[in-house]
Every structure is written in C-alpha cells, then in structure tokens.
C-alpha cells in the first residue's frame, strides 16, 4: 500500500519568522494525519522550518537544488547543504523553474540523479500547457518529460521517488483538472514506470496531482486509483491546508 503524500509548495512566500509562526500554528492541526505531510519551502526558510517542525509529523522539503556538489555557482544551493539542514524531499523541475529559470528535461535529469546520490527524495514535476492539451499531445509530452527525468535512475530509486503531475493551465488559476483528466495522466505515468521498471516499481512510486488543489476538490482527486496525494501551492500557505491533508 502506498502512503499518501501531501506536499505544500510555498514558492516565493513567507519570511523566516513567518515560517516559524506558521509551522507552529500548523503542528497541532496536522498531528495524527494519515498522509505524509511535507512543506517545501524557500531555501532561507529551511532551517527555521526544520527547527519549528522538530518532534512533529511535518517533514521539510526544498523547492530546488543545483546538480553540482559545490563551487563557483553563485546563488545556488548544493544537495549536501539541504541534507545537512534536515531536508528530506526536493522539488525538481517545477514548471515555474522550467519557464522562468530555463530548466530543461536534461537539467531535471541531472538534478534527479544528484538528489538520489545524496539520499534526497525528488518530487519530479511534469505537466502540459493548455496548447499541448488542446493539440492532443499531453500524454506524449508527459512521457518524454518523465523518460528523460528518469534516465540512469535505478528501479530501487524510482520506487522511492515522487512524481507530481501538474497541468500548467491549472496552476494558480483556480481551474482544477477534472478528476478524469488527472487520473488519466497519473495512470499513464504509472503505466510508463511499469514499462521502464516493471510492476513492482510502478506499484511503489507515488504520483501526486498538483494545480489548484483546495479543500473543496482534494477528496475527489485523491480518491483516484493512481493519485497518491497532491503538490499544493496557494492552499498550503493558509491553515486551510489542514483540510487538504485530512481530505477524507
Ligand atoms: P497551486 O500551485 O496549488 O497554487 O495551483 C501548485 C503548484 O504549482 O505546485
């Protein structure tokens, strides 16, 4: 049985002191949740988040990392830095990173491999634009993103990974994918993992849906057979997140 994983993606929100206060506020609300709960936070908020979450069921993740070990890469964060700070998960290849920071399937693959090398679990993002959906090439596009992201990844590593399917047109728009659309793509991703690695890996890997997940739609989305939780932007910044985590 796969354990559901519900991860907040704070994006560029909350200062370190706001982080401490919010995690303190959320701790009692999220205690005892059935799902695994992760907050992926801006780099500067990682240490206050880890400190505030200590002793609770809240796990802290990062929103990005670089694929080199160390050196002259001004402004970047190395995998070791995340590990040392207490990070467990790292979002890789979010569509905003692809769009605004020139990330490609190839850099995503390098980051995924590097994350595994350091014992971090990547939350590998994929998703189509509205044009791609309208052109009927969603599944081809997603297959390409995932195939390249997982080049060189072993079956054992893949089994522990998280994939987040986030249709770009549904991110931050309030326009959530229908449960059928979300399930169709998440099912196709699991079928691809089966094709690449076999049934056991496909049954183990966790696949999230992301894009305008909110208290009102979480239960229906997360009840789909191939959806193992969500990557949640806007709704993870408020105490409402409790209702997303406790969706049942
Ligand atoms: P949203 O963002 O929930 O605000 O749509 C999701 C994401 O980008 O991860």
Boltz pocket constraint, residues with backbone or C-beta under 6 A from the ligand:
constraints:
  - pocket:
      binder: B
      contacts: [[A, 9], [A, 166], [A, 170], [A, 171], [A, 172], [A, 173], [A, 174], [A, 210], [A, 211], [A, 212], [A, 213], [A, 231], [A, 232], [A, 233], [A, 234], [A, 235]]
      max_distance: 6.0
